[in-house]
């Protein structure tokens, strides 16, 4: 085990110790999720100590290192692309709906049919 030393914003003057497995990929400056006894918090790692600290009474919930953040950003990029594709589909649907009402009008109105032809709407 190794000990991660963290600080909570509300308790800036005091540091807290949490344990992680020796194989955990973590660096000073990474964010980690910990449980402070009543709720989960995201805190910054300010130091890493070899071995288990006597002050540590809990383990880290998860480590938010650069790799995790990169995966998060990539997932959000895919979500944004999906949002843009749905927006484009909505745009196309609105245009097609608009054109359909003109096509319906043109079925019984030769002037409307002539206008649609000039506009290139089939």
Biotite code that builds the C-alpha atoms (Angstrom):
import biotite.structure as struc

atoms = struc.array([
    struc.Atom([0.000, 0.000, 0.000], chain_id="A", res_id=1, res_name="UNK", atom_name="CA", element="C"),
    struc.Atom([0.958, 3.628, -0.397], chain_id="A", res_id=2, res_name="UNK", atom_name="CA", element="C"),
    struc.Atom([-0.525, 6.724, 1.168], chain_id="A", res_id=3, res_name="UNK", atom_name="CA", element="C"),
    struc.Atom([-1.960, 9.662, -0.737], chain_id="A", res_id=4, res_name="UNK", atom_name="CA", element="C"),
    struc.Atom([-1.928, 12.928, 1.135], chain_id="A", res_id=5, res_name="UNK", atom_name="CA", element="C"),
    struc.Atom([-4.814, 15.222, 0.126], chain_id="A", res_id=6, res_name="UNK", atom_name="CA", element="C"),
    struc.Atom([-6.430, 18.479, 1.198], chain_id="A", res_id=7, res_name="UNK", atom_name="CA", element="C"),
    struc.Atom([-10.091, 19.391, 1.232], chain_id="A", res_id=8, res_name="UNK", atom_name="CA", element="C"),
    struc.Atom([-10.902, 22.974, 0.185], chain_id="A", res_id=9, res_name="UNK", atom_name="CA", element="C"),
    struc.Atom([-12.946, 23.561, 3.325], chain_id="A", res_id=10, res_name="UNK", atom_name="CA", element="C"),
    struc.Atom([-10.072, 22.406, 5.536], chain_id="A", res_id=11, res_name="UNK", atom_name="CA", element="C"),
    struc.Atom([-7.142, 24.097, 3.799], chain_id="A", res_id=12, res_name="UNK", atom_name="CA", element="C"),
    struc.Atom([-4.896, 23.977, 6.848], chain_id="A", res_id=13, res_name="UNK", atom_name="CA", element="C"),
    struc.Atom([-5.115, 20.231, 7.384], chain_id="A", res_id=14, res_name="UNK", atom_name="CA", element="C"),
    struc.Atom([-4.106, 17.288, 5.220], chain_id="A", res_id=15, res_name="UNK", atom_name="CA", element="C"),
    struc.Atom([-5.711, 13.844, 5.145], chain_id="A", res_id=16, res_name="UNK", atom_name="CA", element="C"),
    struc.Atom([-4.289, 10.425, 4.342], chain_id="A", res_id=17, res_name="UNK", atom_name="CA", element="C"),
    struc.Atom([-5.920, 7.788, 2.129], chain_id="A", res_id=18, res_name="UNK", atom_name="CA", element="C"),
    struc.Atom([-4.548, 4.444, 1.036], chain_id="A", res_id=19, res_name="UNK", atom_name="CA", element="C"),
    struc.Atom([-4.173, 3.010, -2.472], chain_id="A", res_id=20, res_name="UNK", atom_name="CA", element="C"),
    struc.Atom([-2.570, -0.131, -3.806], chain_id="A", res_id=21, res_name="UNK", atom_name="CA", element="C"),
    struc.Atom([1.101, 0.138, -4.719], chain_id="A", res_id=22, res_name="UNK", atom_name="CA", element="C"),
    struc.Atom([0.235, -0.576, -8.353], chain_id="A", res_id=23, res_name="UNK", atom_name="CA", element="C"),
    struc.Atom([-2.133, 2.408, -8.615], chain_id="A", res_id=24, res_name="UNK", atom_name="CA", element="C"),
    struc.Atom([-0.993, 4.924, -11.226], chain_id="A", res_id=25, res_name="UNK", atom_name="CA", element="C"),
    struc.Atom([-1.162, 8.261, -9.424], chain_id="A", res_id=26, res_name="UNK", atom_name="CA", element="C"),
    struc.Atom([0.966, 11.403, -9.285], chain_id="A", res_id=27, res_name="UNK", atom_name="CA", element="C"),
    struc.Atom([1.094, 14.528, -7.171], chain_id="A", res_id=28, res_name="UNK", atom_name="CA", element="C"),
    struc.Atom([-1.394, 16.952, -8.704], chain_id="A", res_id=29, res_name="UNK", atom_name="CA", element="C"),
    struc.Atom([-3.848, 14.251, -9.794], chain_id="A", res_id=30, res_name="UNK", atom_name="CA", element="C"),
    struc.Atom([-7.396, 14.433, -8.519], chain_id="A", res_id=31, res_name="UNK", atom_name="CA", element="C"),
    struc.Atom([-8.892, 11.559, -6.543], chain_id="A", res_id=32, res_name="UNK", atom_name="CA", element="C"),
    struc.Atom([-12.362, 10.775, -5.258], chain_id="A", res_id=33, res_name="UNK", atom_name="CA", element="C"),
    struc.Atom([-12.487, 10.079, -1.539], chain_id="A", res_id=34, res_name="UNK", atom_name="CA", element="C"),
    struc.Atom([-15.177, 9.689, 1.096], chain_id="A", res_id=35, res_name="UNK", atom_name="CA", element="C"),
    struc.Atom([-14.796, 12.059, 4.019], chain_id="A", res_id=36, res_name="UNK", atom_name="CA", element="C"),
    struc.Atom([-17.182, 10.267, 6.346], chain_id="A", res_id=37, res_name="UNK", atom_name="CA", element="C"),
    struc.Atom([-20.361, 11.917, 5.105], chain_id="A", res_id=38, res_name="UNK", atom_name="CA", element="C"),
    struc.Atom([-19.958, 12.505, 1.361], chain_id="A", res_id=39, res_name="UNK", atom_name="CA", element="C"),
    struc.Atom([-17.742, 11.921, -1.647], chain_id="A", res_id=40, res_name="UNK", atom_name="CA", element="C"),
    struc.Atom([-15.317, 14.656, -2.612], chain_id="A", res_id=41, res_name="UNK", atom_name="CA", element="C"),
    struc.Atom([-12.863, 15.286, -5.419], chain_id="A", res_id=42, res_name="UNK", atom_name="CA", element="C"),
    struc.Atom([-9.547, 16.410, -3.935], chain_id="A", res_id=43, res_name="UNK", atom_name="CA", element="C"),
    struc.Atom([-6.029, 17.016, -5.203], chain_id="A", res_id=44, res_name="UNK", atom_name="CA", element="C"),
    struc.Atom([-3.117, 14.775, -4.270], chain_id="A", res_id=45, res_name="UNK", atom_name="CA", element="C"),
    struc.Atom([-0.441, 16.919, -2.606], chain_id="A", res_id=46, res_name="UNK", atom_name="CA", element="C"),
    struc.Atom([1.979, 14.153, -1.636], chain_id="A", res_id=47, res_name="UNK", atom_name="CA", element="C"),
    struc.Atom([2.528, 10.416, -1.989], chain_id="A", res_id=48, res_name="UNK", atom_name="CA", element="C"),
    struc.Atom([4.176, 8.414, 0.789], chain_id="A", res_id=49, res_name="UNK", atom_name="CA", element="C"),
    struc.Atom([5.485, 4.875, 0.569], chain_id="A", res_id=50, res_name="UNK", atom_name="CA", element="C"),
    struc.Atom([3.690, 2.446, 2.827], chain_id="A", res_id=51, res_name="UNK", atom_name="CA", element="C"),
    struc.Atom([0.546, 2.735, 4.875], chain_id="A", res_id=52, res_name="UNK", atom_name="CA", element="C"),
    struc.Atom([0.176, 5.783, 7.086], chain_id="A", res_id=53, res_name="UNK", atom_name="CA", element="C"),
    struc.Atom([-1.175, 5.325, 10.608], chain_id="A", res_id=54, res_name="UNK", atom_name="CA", element="C"),
    struc.Atom([-3.357, 8.382, 9.897], chain_id="A", res_id=55, res_name="UNK", atom_name="CA", element="C"),
    struc.Atom([-5.105, 6.684, 6.965], chain_id="A", res_id=56, res_name="UNK", atom_name="CA", element="C"),
    struc.Atom([-8.481, 5.190, 7.855], chain_id="A", res_id=57, res_name="UNK", atom_name="CA", element="C"),
    struc.Atom([-9.974, 4.841, 4.352], chain_id="A", res_id=58, res_name="UNK", atom_name="CA", element="C"),
    struc.Atom([-8.991, 4.015, 0.813], chain_id="A", res_id=59, res_name="UNK", atom_name="CA", element="C"),
    struc.Atom([-9.316, 6.192, -2.265], chain_id="A", res_id=60, res_name="UNK", atom_name="CA", element="C"),
    struc.Atom([-12.534, 5.571, -4.207], chain_id="A", res_id=61, res_name="UNK", atom_name="CA", element="C"),
    struc.Atom([-10.982, 6.281, -7.616], chain_id="A", res_id=62, res_name="UNK", atom_name="CA", element="C"),
    struc.Atom([-8.089, 8.123, -9.204], chain_id="A", res_id=63, res_name="UNK", atom_name="CA", element="C"),
    struc.Atom([-8.761, 10.813, -11.797], chain_id="A", res_id=64, res_name="UNK", atom_name="CA", element="C"),
    struc.Atom([-5.361, 10.958, -13.470], chain_id="A", res_id=65, res_name="UNK", atom_name="CA", element="C"),
    struc.Atom([-4.466, 12.230, -16.934], chain_id="A", res_id=66, res_name="UNK", atom_name="CA", element="C"),
    struc.Atom([-5.490, 8.977, -18.626], chain_id="A", res_id=67, res_name="UNK", atom_name="CA", element="C"),
    struc.Atom([-8.936, 9.026, -17.036], chain_id="A", res_id=68, res_name="UNK", atom_name="CA", element="C"),
    struc.Atom([-9.384, 12.711, -17.900], chain_id="A", res_id=69, res_name="UNK", atom_name="CA", element="C"),
    struc.Atom([-8.339, 12.051, -21.526], chain_id="A", res_id=70, res_name="UNK", atom_name="CA", element="C"),
    struc.Atom([-10.919, 9.241, -21.757], chain_id="A", res_id=71, res_name="UNK", atom_name="CA", element="C"),
    struc.Atom([-13.521, 11.595, -20.263], chain_id="A", res_id=72, res_name="UNK", atom_name="CA", element="C"),
    struc.Atom([-12.714, 14.299, -22.828], chain_id="A", res_id=73, res_name="UNK", atom_name="CA", element="C"),
    struc.Atom([-12.883, 11.784, -25.690], chain_id="A", res_id=74, res_name="UNK", atom_name="CA", element="C"),
    struc.Atom([-16.273, 10.514, -24.483], chain_id="A", res_id=75, res_name="UNK", atom_name="CA", element="C"),
    struc.Atom([-17.566, 14.087, -24.287], chain_id="A", res_id=76, res_name="UNK", atom_name="CA", element="C"),
    struc.Atom([-16.283, 14.722, -27.814], chain_id="A", res_id=77, res_name="UNK", atom_name="CA", element="C"),
    struc.Atom([-18.365, 11.765, -29.024], chain_id="A", res_id=78, res_name="UNK", atom_name="CA", element="C"),
    struc.Atom([-21.403, 13.113, -27.131], chain_id="A", res_id=79, res_name="UNK", atom_name="CA", element="C"),
    struc.Atom([-20.948, 16.529, -28.781], chain_id="A", res_id=80, res_name="UNK", atom_name="CA", element="C"),
    struc.Atom([-20.666, 14.910, -32.225], chain_id="A", res_id=81, res_name="UNK", atom_name="CA", element="C"),
    struc.Atom([-23.840, 12.948, -31.539], chain_id="A", res_id=82, res_name="UNK", atom_name="CA", element="C"),
    struc.Atom([-25.624, 16.123, -30.425], chain_id="A", res_id=83, res_name="UNK", atom_name="CA", element="C"),
    struc.Atom([-24.552, 17.865, -33.647], chain_id="A", res_id=84, res_name="UNK", atom_name="CA", element="C"),
    struc.Atom([-25.781, 14.941, -35.759], chain_id="A", res_id=85, res_name="UNK", atom_name="CA", element="C"),
    struc.Atom([-29.177, 14.998, -34.061], chain_id="A", res_id=86, res_name="UNK", atom_name="CA", element="C"),
    struc.Atom([-29.369, 18.762, -34.571], chain_id="A", res_id=87, res_name="UNK", atom_name="CA", element="C"),
    struc.Atom([-28.644, 18.260, -38.271], chain_id="A", res_id=88, res_name="UNK", atom_name="CA", element="C"),
    struc.Atom([-31.320, 15.552, -38.489], chain_id="A", res_id=89, res_name="UNK", atom_name="CA", element="C"),
    struc.Atom([-33.822, 17.935, -36.870], chain_id="A", res_id=90, res_name="UNK", atom_name="CA", element="C"),
    struc.Atom([-32.834, 20.590, -39.400], chain_id="A", res_id=91, res_name="UNK", atom_name="CA", element="C"),
    struc.Atom([-33.319, 18.170, -42.305], chain_id="A", res_id=92, res_name="UNK", atom_name="CA", element="C"),
    struc.Atom([-36.654, 16.989, -40.906], chain_id="A", res_id=93, res_name="UNK", atom_name="CA", element="C"),
    struc.Atom([-37.907, 20.568, -40.554], chain_id="A", res_id=94, res_name="UNK", atom_name="CA", element="C"),
    struc.Atom([-36.867, 21.369, -44.127], chain_id="A", res_id=95, res_name="UNK", atom_name="CA", element="C"),
    struc.Atom([-38.471, 18.200, -45.489], chain_id="A", res_id=96, res_name="UNK", atom_name="CA", element="C"),
    struc.Atom([-41.688, 18.917, -43.566], chain_id="A", res_id=97, res_name="UNK", atom_name="CA", element="C"),
    struc.Atom([-41.718, 22.431, -44.988], chain_id="A", res_id=98, res_name="UNK", atom_name="CA", element="C"),
    struc.Atom([-41.144, 21.133, -48.511], chain_id="A", res_id=99, res_name="UNK", atom_name="CA", element="C"),
    struc.Atom([-43.876, 18.506, -48.100], chain_id="A", res_id=100, res_name="UNK", atom_name="CA", element="C"),
    struc.Atom([-46.521, 21.138, -47.383], chain_id="A", res_id=101, res_name="UNK", atom_name="CA", element="C"),
    struc.Atom([-45.511, 22.927, -50.597], chain_id="A", res_id=102, res_name="UNK", atom_name="CA", element="C"),
    struc.Atom([-45.603, 19.646, -52.527], chain_id="A", res_id=103, res_name="UNK", atom_name="CA", element="C"),
    struc.Atom([-49.096, 19.020, -51.208], chain_id="A", res_id=104, res_name="UNK", atom_name="CA", element="C"),
    struc.Atom([-50.150, 22.490, -52.319], chain_id="A", res_id=105, res_name="UNK", atom_name="CA", element="C"),
    struc.Atom([-48.564, 21.950, -55.741], chain_id="A", res_id=106, res_name="UNK", atom_name="CA", element="C"),
    struc.Atom([-50.625, 18.786, -56.321], chain_id="A", res_id=107, res_name="UNK", atom_name="CA", element="C"),
    struc.Atom([-53.724, 20.898, -56.807], chain_id="A", res_id=108, res_name="UNK", atom_name="CA", element="C"),
    struc.Atom([-52.259, 24.279, -57.707], chain_id="A", res_id=109, res_name="UNK", atom_name="CA", element="C"),
    struc.Atom([-50.355, 24.774, -60.947], chain_id="A", res_id=110, res_name="UNK", atom_name="CA", element="C"),
    struc.Atom([-48.812, 28.067, -59.837], chain_id="A", res_id=111, res_name="UNK", atom_name="CA", element="C"),
    struc.Atom([-47.387, 26.417, -56.712], chain_id="A", res_id=112, res_name="UNK", atom_name="CA", element="C"),
    struc.Atom([-46.096, 23.547, -58.876], chain_id="A", res_id=113, res_name="UNK", atom_name="CA", element="C"),
    struc.Atom([-44.374, 26.066, -61.173], chain_id="A", res_id=114, res_name="UNK", atom_name="CA", element="C"),
    struc.Atom([-42.770, 27.850, -58.199], chain_id="A", res_id=115, res_name="UNK", atom_name="CA", element="C"),
    struc.Atom([-41.526, 24.550, -56.758], chain_id="A", res_id=116, res_name="UNK", atom_name="CA", element="C"),
    struc.Atom([-40.037, 23.682, -60.104], chain_id="A", res_id=117, res_name="UNK", atom_name="CA", element="C"),
    struc.Atom([-38.208, 27.027, -60.239], chain_id="A", res_id=118, res_name="UNK", atom_name="CA", element="C"),
    struc.Atom([-36.928, 26.411, -56.689], chain_id="A", res_id=119, res_name="UNK", atom_name="CA", element="C"),
    struc.Atom([-35.742, 22.930, -57.615], chain_id="A", res_id=120, res_name="UNK", atom_name="CA", element="C"),
    struc.Atom([-37.967, 21.249, -55.033], chain_id="A", res_id=121, res_name="UNK", atom_name="CA", element="C"),
    struc.Atom([-39.226, 17.931, -56.345], chain_id="A", res_id=122, res_name="UNK", atom_name="CA", element="C"),
])
